[in-house]
C-alpha cells in the first residue's frame, strides 16, 4: 500500500470447529500471487498467507464484529486501516487481479516491502 491511511477491505470469517475455530481475515483486494488468483489473508497463528477466497468462504462461517474484534485490533496495531465487509464483490476480486498485473510479479506487503515474487 502506498498510503498508510488507505482503508483495506477485510472479510472476517471463522473456521468451523473441526478446523480449529480460529478467525481468519481475508483481504480480497490484496494479491498474494503474481496472477491475483489468491488474496492475502491473516490469522493470529501463521499471520500473513495467501488464500483461495471462495474456498475459505466455503470452509468457514460468518462472524460478528465482536468475534472479529481481537484480530481486527491486531491488524490495526501492525498498520492496517480496515474497512470490514460481510462478503467481497466481483469488483474487489477484479481490483486484486488488476493490482497483480500492475506490479508485474512483485508482491508487497502493507509496508511496501517485497514479500514474494514470480519465478
Secondary structure, 3 states (H helix, E strand, C coil): CCCCCCEEEEEEEEECHHHCCCEEEEEEEEECCCCCCCEEEEECCCEEEEECHHHHHHHEEECCHHHHHHHHHHHHHCCCEEEEECCCCHHHHHHHHHHHHHHCCEEECCCCCEEEECC
